[in-house]
Amino acid sequence: MKLIVNSQSHEVAAETLAALMIELDFEGGWLATALNGEVVPARERDRCRLTEGDRIEILSPMQGG
């Protein structure tokens, strides 16, 4: 299925957000995720189903000033 992940097009087999993160080698409990502009908590990623054309953001918090 074709998805947009962090503004880049990806063809993936994953059917859930958790599976997508594994497929694309995103690891770490500190990562934040959003599906079509809505935040998805880490505990819900394995139940979060993906569909063709979804837009996913996977972000790592950064310190700065």
C-alpha positions, 0 to 999 in steps of 0.5 A, spaced: 500 500 500 502 507 498 503 511 504 506 518 505 511 518 511 514 524 514 512 527 507 515 522 503 512 516 499 513 509 501 510 502 498 509 498 504 506 491 506 504 494 513 497 494 515 498 497 522 502 503 525 506 499 529 508 494 523 509 500 519 514 503 524 518 496 524 518 495 517 521 502 516 526 501 522 523 506 527 525 504 534 524 507 540 519 509 545 520 516 545 517 517 538 511 521 537 506 518 531 500 522 528 496 519 523 492 524 518 494 529 523 491 526 529 496 524 535 496 516 536 499 514 543 504 509 543 499 504 546 494 504 540 499 503 535 498 496 534 490 497 533 491 503 529 489 500 522 492 504 515 489 505 509 491 507 502 494 514 502 494 515 509 499 521 511 503 518 517 508 523 521 513 519 526 517 524 530 523 524 535 523 530 540 529 534 540 531 539 545 533 546 543 533 553 545 
